[in-house]
């Protein structure tokens, strides 16, 4: 399996067991995950995310199965340098945590650059369930309507939505064929089987949101899904290979 939604670092409001690349690698392999896209948790809060992008990349050099995903804040002047230095054909943004609208000029410039470089854009809709936020750190999710409008504006840009709720899946994917969703925050009986009633298999990506959520819970969503082998392979591997141009 390829896990497109994992991270390393420290979070002010939780303590994680997977605190090093070695621990994360061992943990993911136990769940049958052979390759993972990894972002930096520390980059979310640090004034310049590229400081932790570089630290993340350096820490993963001995772990080829863990691919560093760089965090970009398009409001900062160094976003273009980050895009150009990315070894993976994607970058991740946090509009809620970095306090800008997805429908703004800096993000439009970023989108145009990504299209030129034949890259995709990861949008972190939320990091935690809003009900569990610290009372003095209430971060709103990225509005579904904004993502839909953004994806319509840039139909050639693959847009990957991280951590959408079940109720957000249909409006995200019903009109724009360039929008993809991960299943980490989708909690419903027979998760994957139910999601497939409304979302094409080619638009679903396996993401666990490790270490914020239990990796095993995400793995079970696909492991016990009532789907054929081809569909299972699409969701857990081939969709990610296609979107992120992985080998």
HELIX and SHEET records of a PDB file:
HELIX    1   1 UNK A   21  UNK A   30  1                                  10    
HELIX    2   2 UNK A   42  UNK A   45  1                                   4    
HELIX    3   3 UNK A   49  UNK A   59  1                                  11    
HELIX    4   4 UNK A   79  UNK A   85  1                                   7    
HELIX    5   5 UNK A   95  UNK A   98  1                                   4    
HELIX    6   6 UNK A  105  UNK A  116  1                                  12    
HELIX    7   7 UNK A  130  UNK A  132  5                                   3    
HELIX    8   8 UNK A  144  UNK A  153  1                                  10    
HELIX    9   9 UNK A  166  UNK A  173  1                                   8    
HELIX   10  10 UNK A  191  UNK A  195  1                                   5    
HELIX   11  11 UNK A  201  UNK A  203  5                                   3    
HELIX   12  12 UNK A  215  UNK A  223  1                                   9    
HELIX   13  13 UNK A  229  UNK A  233  1                                   5    
HELIX   14  14 UNK A  234  UNK A  238  3                                   5    
HELIX   15  15 UNK A  239  UNK A  244  1                                   6    
SHEET    1   A 8 UNK A   2  UNK A   8  0                                        
SHEET    2   A 8 UNK A  35  UNK A  40  1                                        
SHEET    3   A 8 UNK A  66  UNK A  71  1                                        
SHEET    4   A 8 UNK A  90  UNK A  93  1                                        
SHEET    5   A 8 UNK A 120  UNK A 124  1                                        
SHEET    6   A 8 UNK A 159  UNK A 162  1                                        
SHEET    7   A 8 UNK A 179  UNK A 182  1                                        
SHEET    8   A 8 UNK A 204  UNK A 205  1                                        
END                                                                             
